[in-house]
Amino acid sequence: MSDDIEVDGGSHAPIWAAFGDLMSVLLGAFVLILVGVVAVQLELSQRLEDEVKQRQAEAKRLQTLEQALAGPLAAGRVTLVDGRIGISGSVLFALNSDQLQPEGQELLRSLAAPLAAYLGSREEILMVSGFTDDAPIRDGNRRFADNWELSAQRSLTVTRTLIADGVPADAVFAAAFGSEQPVSSNTSEDGRARNRRVEIAPIAKPKANAAAARPTATDGH
């Protein structure tokens, strides 16, 4: 009788060993899943924190720009939408002209100092963009081939004026959009007037290419 008992007890040992192995595998799988969930939560938390910081930085940037342009904004001489400073084309130029009017000259002079101060504390540069309505260049005007050229010359005029009034030359550049980016319909005179404009937008300063800046073995020979 005692021999039978010993045989039966030994036959259950592999079952408990297999059960123990299964529990170890399940525990390991649970730990891996838990680690994965924690890692995903940490990543989502970091992304959320980065997004909050980015939005706070953008809000601070816009606040700084608003403070710098408080005078012209309060006077209604410029607009500020999503960080873009808008100036009506009629304030700056006569129709089909790239020559600044006295009012436009005065306005740009009032903007130059606050813009230069704003740029002095930030890694940004100014993009000066010229826009027109979709009306063809007036017959007999031989200075401009089309609205692209007119918008280009107007943005260059504003850019050069800002530089002359104190904005660093390496912190501003000109761009032309012609009639391709309207903010209003060109079917009415009011709409066309809104489309004839110049915008000044701070953008991130391009970073130097480290590979291009690195001297080669032949440099200096």
Order of alpha helices (4+ residues) and beta strands (2+ residues): alpha-alpha-alpha-beta-beta-alpha-alpha-beta-alpha-beta-alpha-beta-alpha
